[in-house]
Amino acid sequence: EMDAVTGVQTCALPICTRHGPGRAGQTACLQVETQEEVEMNKTVFFGAATVAGLLAGAAAATTLEDVKARGKLNCGVTTGLVGFAAPDANGNWEGFDVGLCRAVAAAVLGDANAVEFVPTTGKTRFTSLASGEIDMLARNTTWTFSRDNDLKFEFTGINYYDGQGFMVPKELGVTSAKDLDGATVCIQTGTTTELNLADFFRKNNISYEPVPIETNGEAQQQYLAGACDAYTTDASGLAATRATFENPTEHVILPEIVSKEPLGPLVRHGDNEWGDIVRWTLNALIAAEELGVSSANIADMASTAGDSPEINRLLGTEGNLGEMIGLDNDWAKNAIMAGGNYGELFEKNIGQSTPIGLARGLNAQWTDGGLLYSPPFR
């Protein structure tokens, strides 16, 4: 059955699944959580949330002071998704979400490298945030009503407009997700994709057998090993995963987008000052692209006040916006210099010139027909 809080498929016995179309009739047995284990997980999560709530009540708006005293930002990221957050060969984290973490660190501490990256799974990410292990979460996480209100988190904006898709081996001969009747599907637990998957198949009156996995790395291994016919997650994640395959052209991302997945950073409820800092750091990156401020020209533009009042306010050469959020007046300048504006971060990590090859689409500026739109800096 589907647990109402965690969205985890539960049963009392191991589940044996038989491969669907295009696979040999192999059978794989998977041990899924029992209801007792799910209840235990919920107890752990809500216990951590309660502790976090008590701490917030006793010392509200202390995250900024904690980060400054610690000298580094603890930022929750994925366990590894190339283009979004993954360590390179030398162990240095890089990616689109990593860029946002570094921008916040630069805004608050003046140092884009003053970040401790904490890998989290779909299951552990919320507990890590609620317990205070991390200061913010930047982990391709979908903004939903229940996560905002029931789990008591504050989403501070959207840094990627996405939607759920499906990837299959080209040899399967499938051209539409509606052709996946009876298929086995790799699905990350603790994510919105679980419920979206169930809704899509029920709506189209077709069946599937889930193959639960916890990380994108595990999903990749299972999928390539033939343990599932299809892998479903955010379309951007599918593109990033396929880009790491030895033969990416042998795999197809199907045309259907079956959900809205507004992805963005989040913090704990009750610390509005810290939430404002994360929110306006993201807005600064978005506004910088719109206003033509980039890593190439920001040093000159920030050296003295120019002709644009909004650029002046953004870069701190005019007004006192930094003071309003407890930061130095060059906070936004430091954030932008950490890795460039929003467009630079996009193109460097996941854009069309990278192996991932994502077009801007909905993530283009509003002036270019996209949805990106920062409130004014005034």
Secondary structure, 3 states (H helix, E strand, C coil): CECCCCCCECCCCCEEEECCCCCCCCEEEECCCCHHHHHHHHHHHHHHHHHHHHHHHHCCCCHHHHHHHHCCEEEEEECCECCCEEECCCCCEECHHHHHHHHHHHHHHCCCCCEEEEEECCCCHHHHHHHCCCCEECCCCECCHHHHHCCCEEECCCCEEECEEEEEEHHHCCCCHHHCCCEEEEEECCCHHHHHHHHHHHHCCCCEEEEEECCHHHHHHHHHCCCCCEEEEEHHHHHHHHCCCCCHHHEEECCCCCCCEEECCEEECCCHHHHHHHHHHHHHHHHHHHHCCCCCCHHHHCCCCCCCHHHHHHHCCCCCHHHHCCCCCCHHHHHHHHHCCHHHHHHHHCCCCCCCCCCCHHHCEHHHCCCECCCCCC
